[in-house]
Amino acid sequence: MSDAPEYLTQEKYNELTRELEHLKTVRRKEVAENLEYAKSLGDLSENAEYQEARETQANIEDRIKKLEAMLQSAVIMKMHHTEAVDIGSTVTLQKEGGKSLVTYRIVGSEEADLDQGKLSINSPLGHALLRKRKGESLIAKTPSGEMSYKVMDIE
């Protein structure tokens, strides 16, 4: 796991905390019960239910470890207005040569969701936006090539 902080809103932090608690208290118990039932069916080497329960158990334990590490390194983002784009900023962009505007909130990777206008700080565009000021232009190196934008507004 990376030592880099995970940037989260308070809402996302609370959601992940609830998920972790559910996995530890409810899902672990369910999987343990499924394993016991599958063991009672006999020959484990050819027991698909047992193999599936073991895989589910491994996935749950992996998710628990990931959530614990993420929550331990979490930095809670505050909504703020600054002169330059930073994590937590809401930025309005105009693509070079385009007329329409697009608005994104800069968030940590766990919260990224372009359908909701949440852009990861770790994405090519999110990274290129860091420290840019209103009126500045930038180039984001994306998998589909370089894209040019102008920062129209920062909230």
Secondary structure as GFF3:
##gff-version 3
##sequence-region A 1 155
A	DSSP	beta_strand	6	8	.	.	.	ID=ss1
A	DSSP	alpha_helix	10	22	.	.	.	ID=ss2
A	DSSP	pi_helix	23	27	.	.	.	ID=ss3
A	DSSP	alpha_helix	28	40	.	.	.	ID=ss4
A	DSSP	three_ten_helix	44	46	.	.	.	ID=ss5
A	DSSP	alpha_helix	48	72	.	.	.	ID=ss6
A	DSSP	beta_strand	74	76	.	.	.	ID=ss7
A	DSSP	beta_strand	90	95	.	.	.	ID=ss8
A	DSSP	beta_strand	101	107	.	.	.	ID=ss9
A	DSSP	three_ten_helix	109	111	.	.	.	ID=ss10
A	DSSP	three_ten_helix	114	116	.	.	.	ID=ss11
A	DSSP	beta_strand	118	120	.	.	.	ID=ss12
A	DSSP	alpha_helix	124	129	.	.	.	ID=ss13
A	DSSP	beta_strand	137	142	.	.	.	ID=ss14
A	DSSP	beta_strand	145	154	.	.	.	ID=ss15
###
